[in-house]
Amino acid sequence: MDSADHSIIATILHILAGGLLGLLSASIAMAFGWRSADRLPGESRTPQCVYCYRHMTWRELFPLIGWLKRPSALSLPCPCGLRKGLWQQPVCEMLGIIMGMIAIYLLGWSWAAIPLCLGVGLLPAIAMIDLHFSIIPDGLNLLLGLFGFIFAISKGEDFYLSLSIAAVLLMTGLFFAITYSKWRGKEMLGMGDVKFFAAAGFWLTPMDTPWFLALSGIIGIIFHYIWKRINNDKQFPFAPALCISLALCVLYRMSIAS
């Protein structure tokens, strides 16, 4: 086996490792984030069956395999098998795998790849939870910002610059959430979205930031139109547009740098 074969095998293994990191991040974020958004004050944060409300075991939470071992797995059941069609968790996990594999393919394997794969793996969960509950759990925003900070440091980027971009986006989000919302007489941006803006700042550069804002607005308008046609509801979750925009900006930067 020559060096070219070794290189191909190493690349494949690295891409699979990236997919595994994205899977783990998406799976954990979805399980605990969904519970965080759905629980009532005083209730446990531990993920539980949506039908019988018993706490899930670690085997039931295990990514993909935990689902495949459930009764009638193709019907996408809850752990006890009494409720079907729960597609959100496995879809989110599959998207996490894809995001992690794309990230490694574009960046290559390095220490910076670990927070990158974990960070992009959070995005499907954030979008999915906001889509169903109109809320972004604080813990997921915190993790997104933390992974972005670690990614920036591991890439040798300026800490103060990343902090400045996060602060600028935080102020931008607060403007839309408070000032612009008061002027329009309706909520234009939720506080969860504002915190996402701040977390996204650690992932972006000064060149990326205008594109992130522009893409968020454009995708948000398109999504709002679709959402209104389907649900006849003027209020729509903004996180899917934010997550898609952030993923596009970060992955595009990786593609032109490779």
Secondary structure, 3 states (H helix, E strand, C coil): CCHHHHHHHHHHHHHHHHHHHHHHHHHHHHHHHHHHHHCCCCCCCCCECCCCCCECCHHHHCCCHHHHCCCCHHHCCCCCCCCCCCCHHHHHHHHHHHHHHHHHHHHCCCCCHHHHHHHHHHHHHHHHHHHHHCCCCHHHHHHHHHHHHHHHHHCCCCHHHHHHHHHHHHHHHHHHHHHHHHHHCCCCCCHHHHHHHHHHHCCCCCCHHHHHHHHHHHHHHHHHHHHHHHHCCCCCCCHHHHHHHHHHHHHHHHHHHC
